[in-house]
Amino acid sequence: MIVDLVLWPTLAALLWVNRRRPLLWPLVALALLLLFNRLFTPGFFALEIRDGRLYGTLVDVLNQGSKVMLLALGMTLVIATGGVDLSVGATMAIAGAVMARLAGVSIPVALGGGLGVALLAGAWNGLLVSAFRIQPIIATLILMVAGRGVAQLVTDGQIINFEQPALVYLGNGSLLGLPFTLALVLGMFALTALLVRRTALGLFIEAIGDNETAARFTGLPARPVKFLVYVFAGLCAGLAGLVAASNIKSADANHIGLYLELDAILAVVVGGTALTGGRFQLAGSLVGALLIQTLGTTLYARNVGADVATVPKAIVILAVCLLQSPVLRAKLASLRRPAPTALRKEGSV
Amino acid sequence: MNLAKFRPSARLWPVLASLGVLILLYAGGCLLFENFGSLRVLINLFGDNAFLGVAAVGATFVILSGGIDLSVGAVVAFTGVLIASLIGHGQPPLLAIGLALGFGAGFGALMGALIHLYALPPFLVTLGGMFLARGLAFVVHPESLSIDHPFYGEFISQTLSVPVSRRLAIPFTAFALIAVVLAGAALARWSRFGRNVLALGSSESSARLMGVPIGSTKILVYTLGGFLSALGGVVATFYMQSGNPASFVGLELDAIAAAVIGGTLLRGGVGYIPGTLVGVLILGLIQTLVIFQGTLNSWWTRIAVGGLLFVFIVLQQLTARRRVG
């Protein structure tokens, strides 16, 4: 089949290119999961073209996974500074609600309003973290708790439907036969990568995540950078919220983005960025998001109910945690070459 | 005692502030609404929020140790379903409750062991625990299951409740809440374990140098957290007379919010178990106020809780900075 001819060589090439890079393990996991589906899940690789547009489970994975991929981009930078943003799910709900509310006014106002309010949410988090110096997990907890209430306030507790073709296109349209959301994700990824890898910003972020005090002493603007990182996470959450609302052509303040902050954090960690901050893997986070989405879709295709599907997800989280655990790595390393260098202080976090 | 000389330490300010908020909320409710001051509202405040309070005491211990437990809501839901299912299969209720409590403690111990032995972030491990317990709850029974047993119907809700007047009784759950808070406060204040937890939360490296058994304390504190979550689940079955795998989503956030509003520092090492009770009662009062008001929608509860969280976190930050400076 044509899919096999394209997919497997691509994966093999990616694995070869990344053989000595941190991206290897998430890619291996993704490849194994896809291989499992190729062998045991009938129809998983079926693709067909209808009305100049591709349909199939693999396309669904890309389309459904776009929200977590968008969130993961912003979350990667936040986690790289040593922080975390728990509020992105609630921000998605607010952005979706504002867009639906303004849908009748005009398309630019609806899109701008949704993104604007998401930027505001990000700025709020950034202010708490950088100016008030509140621990990120706590600072963003506030908006996580209150955000859905705000979204309900915007929608007046109703589910607001909208029909505007441009807004519906955002989450359901196709570009060159592929979902438009894929183009959106790739565009955002290119923009982010350009911003952090072609300027010194990425280096600043990593330095702050490694050791904030040291970074400040070397003259890095630690606080403004941290502020910007949360604003960026807000923007990504806003985009994801617009896509989520567009997917279902309505704003459902209770359910849009529910638990997606956890998926986004998971995607970043699976992708090889440590929760303690420092070095980050932007592409790894995208692979992590795809891995999570592929796992979810696999379970769905194998008739595992969405409720029970949290069990395998939990196992993946714990397995990934263990694989990245410095203690376990040290033990494995000492197994491989039994030298006295294996002596390490135990229990250091 | 000379009241003029009563100077509470800076660390006690958040607790006193939340006590003030509690009194203000209650007084405001009494002024605004006719029946708000009735004994029934007060009793219900304790009875209805008992499961949250019990779980929040566990969450407070974990936060005191410098960790966090995101699995609270899922463990509460799992316990409820497990008990309902076991009783539904003809097992005696006490055995079901015992098994559920054992499961909770074991589950917590497992998470604590992973966190300690492999130096994993508590945030991720308990997140995994949350997904695991939630999924297992649906494996046990996919939907709500009511408990139909004389032990629950008569013994718990009638025999064990204390009648105040002909039509009003203090439910057993309210006593359970108070007992757990008292026991928790004593454990935190006067036991070696409690001091170890506080030392661990203040600074893990100093605690290790002082000879605090880091590993066993860490594992024990998550065990206690899991046990109290399960106990919260048991209390919830008394209150709801059913178990539902989809229930109590986000309860861990309420528990954390209650601890923070009650004066526990989220970075660990400082906090008061009775403060958590105050936090739980404030959350309950906000809910009662919204219900009494009638026209306000329930989402105002979330916004009010978020606002309170903000105020108390800023307050914590200010007092913490003054201590350093």
Interface residues (C-beta under 8 A of the other chain):
Chain A: V84 F132 R133 I134 Q135 I137 I138 A139 L141 I142 L143 M144 V145 A146 G147 R148 G149 V150 Q152 L153 G157 A253 L262 I265 L266 V269 L275 T276 G305 D307 V308 A309 T310 V311 P312 K313 A314 I315 I317 L318 C321 L322 S325 P326 V327 L328 G347 S348 V349
Chain B: I68 L114 H116 L117 Y118 A119 L120 P121 F123 L124 V125 L127 G128 G129 M130 F131 L132 R134 G135 L136 F138 V139 P142 E204 R208 I214 G215 P245 A246 L253 I256 A257 V260 L266 R267 N297 W299 W300 T301 R302 I303 V305 G306 G307 L309 F310 I313 V314 Q317
